[in-house]
Amino acid sequence: MALNLAQKKELVAELAEVAAKAYSLVAADYIGLSVAQLTELRAKARQGGVYLKVAKNTLVRRAVDGTEYECVADALTGPLLYAFSKDDPGAAGRLIKDFAKANDKLKPRLVAVGGQMYPASHVEQLASLPTLEQALGMLAGVMIAPVVKFVRTLNEPVAQTARVVNAVAEAKKAA
């Protein structure tokens, strides 16, 4: 269905707003996917905090103009599916990577993060980024490690004394 000028302007404004707030972008070839597969992909995208859109490349070029995704404008050729990570930088990468495993028709074309465009091979690296909860867990582990080591150090003389007393008691029982 062809869009009229007002609809195109609305779509460009929506994409520009999403691109301004997004953490990462993954563009993928989707030719050959069925409607059911695309519907499944969209449902997974909503659950994962990913904005998924199929749009004309000229509209996307206009939308990303002035954002950190301006670097991909020249690489947008052919029919593409655009996945913007809204909540977590690796969400779009995980979505495309996981869905492409089961559907060989979905092929990542490019990745953009922090104003830099990368080839499709970087989807793996983007997908391996930790989620916010995982990152906070790692940070907590790093922060608590010195405290745990300090407590173990304080506890060691008491434990060593208990082992010596126990060894002396065992030696006296044996004698």
Secondary structure, 3 states (H helix, E strand, C coil): CCCCHHHHHHHHHHHHHHHHHCCEEEEEECCCCCHHHHHHHHHHHHHHCEEEEECCHHHHHHHHCCCCCHHHHHHCCCCCEEEEECCCCCHHHHHHHHHHHHCCCCEEEEEEECCEEEEHHHHHHHHCCCCHHHHHHHHHHHHHHHHHHHHHHHHHHHHHHHHHHHHHHHHHHHC
